[in-house]
Amino acid sequence: MKNLQFITVQTKPFQVYRILLVLALILSSSSCSDFVEVPLPNSQLTGTTVFESELTANAAMAQIYAQLRDGGILSGLPTGASVRMGLYADELQDYTNSTIALPIYNNALTADNATVASLWTSSYSQIYNANSVIHGVENSTRLPIAVKNRVSGEALFVRALVHFYLLQIYGSIPYITGTNYEINRKVTRSSADEVYTEIAKDLESASTRLPENYSSSDRAKPNKMVAKAMLARVYLYMNKNTEAANEATTVINSPLYAWETDLNKIFLRNSKTTIWQLASATAVRNSNEGTTFIFVSGPPPVCALRADFMNAFETGDQRKVNWTKSVTTGLNTWNHPNKYKLRTATTSSQEYSIVLRLAEQYLIRAEARAKLGDLAGAKEDLNKIRTTAGLPIITSTIATEILTEIQKQRRFEFFTEHGHRFFDLKRSGTADGILSVSKPGWNSSDVLWPIPELELNANPNLQPQNTGY
C-alpha cells in the first residue's frame, strides 16, 4: 500500500517549501486491515496517510485550500494580490512605508524583491501539491470512481487557477503538470497563448469530473459551475467571446445561484451569489480581507483606498456607500474597503473569502456579447450591475461606449478583489494611459513583474528576464 506525507524538502528552482510527496512504501503483504488511519485535525495532513480513502483524499485538498487562503496570490492577507495588485495599480495607497510594499506601490520592483519571490514560490508550491494530489488520486486502486473524479477535478481546477494568476503577473511562465524534480528544475517558460491553452484544457477536464452540486454546504469546494465560471473568464481573456458567453450563461442559468440586490449581503458566507469561496481557518474566524482592510482609527496600519479612486465613483453609486467606509482621526480622513464588514472573530464564521461570484459572470457575458455585436444583450447584463448599484440604466447603442462602461463597472464592482483592476487595465491595453497619470513611477514595462532573480540563477532555462528588469 502506498503512503503520502507532507514533508519539508529542498526543491529547486522553487526553493524550500512544504510539498506533497508520494512515497512508495511497502507496508506489508496483508490486506487493508493493517492500515491505521490517522486523525486529520483542522483540514491539515499530519503524519502518514494514503490516497485510499475519501477522508484522506479530502484532507489533502483541504490542506491546499488552506495554503491558498493563507499564503500566495489568492490570500486576503497583506501579502496577497488583493493588496499587492491594489497598490501596484490605482486602488490603494500604502501606509506601511516598508521596504517590501513601497517598491510595489511606487512601481519600482526589482528581481530581488521579497514579494516578487514569495508570490512565485508559494504559487508553485501550491501547483506542486495539486499535481501530487492528481497523481496520487489517479493512481489509487481503492478510491471509488466518483471520489477520484471529484478530487482530481478539484486539483485540476486549483492548478489552472494558480497558473492563471501567475500568467497575469509574470507573463510567460512554466506550466507545471508533474512532480519529477529533475524535470521541474530544468523547465522552460511557455508563451502566454500556450499557458492559456493549458489552463483551458485543465478547466475543461475539471468541469467534466466535478459534480453538479457542491460537496460542502459552504461552497468552499469547487463543483462543475466553479470550473465553468473560471473557464468563462479564461475564454474572455483569450478573446474567445462566443465560448466566454456560453460558459457564463451556463453559470448564470444554474439554479444554484440567485441574484442579490442588497449590497450588504453579497459578501456574507451564505450568499447565493457566491460561486466559490475559501473557508476560514476556524469555525469562529471571518475573512482575511476583513482583518487586512478594516481599521478603526488612523493612520491606516496597512493601506487605504486612494482619494482619486474614491472621487471616481459615479454620483449615486451605492457601492461607495456600502462597500467603502471613512475613518477620521483628528483632521485626517481615510477610506477603507468595506465589502467584508468583520475584522475579528464571531460566535460562528459569517464571512469567507470569496474568489468567484455571480456579478463577474454577468460582466463577462456583457463584454463578450458587446464584442460579438449583441449590444442589446450586453446592455441587459450591464444594467443588472448598474441598477443593483443604484445607477440608471445606459441606453447607448455604440459598442465602444458600452465596452468602456463595462470596464468602468468592473473597476467599481471588483475593487480590491484579487487584482481584477490591474489585469483589466493590462488586457484592455489601457494600463499605460491610465497608470502613467496616476502613478509617477509607472513605465510601460511595468505591466509584468520580474522573474525572481533566485529562480533565474537556479534555472537558466527561465531566461530571458522580463523587459525592464
Secondary structure, DSSP 4 states (H G I P E B T S, - for coil): --EEEEEEEE-SSS-EEEEEEEE-----SS-GGG--PPP-GGG---SEE-SSSHHHHHHHHHHHHHHHHHSSTT-SSTTSHHHHHHHHTTSEEE-S--TTHHHHHTT---TT-HHHHHHHHHHHHHHHHHHHHHHHHHT-SSS-HHHHHHHHHHHHHHHHHHHHHHHHHHSSB-------HHHHTT--PBPHHHHHHHHHHHHHHHHHHS-SS-SSTTS-S--HHHHHHHHHHHHHHTT-HHHHHHHHHHHHT-TT------GGGTTSTT-TTEEEEEPPSSSS---HHHHHH--SSSSPSSEEE-HHHHHTSPTT-HHHHHHEEEEEETTEEEEEE-SS---S--SS----EEEEEHHHHHHHHHHHHHHHT-HHHHHHHHHHHHHHTT-PPP----HHHHHHHHHHHHHHHSTTSTTHHHHHHHHTT-HHHHHHHH-TT--GGGGSPPPPHHHHHH-GGGPSPPTT-
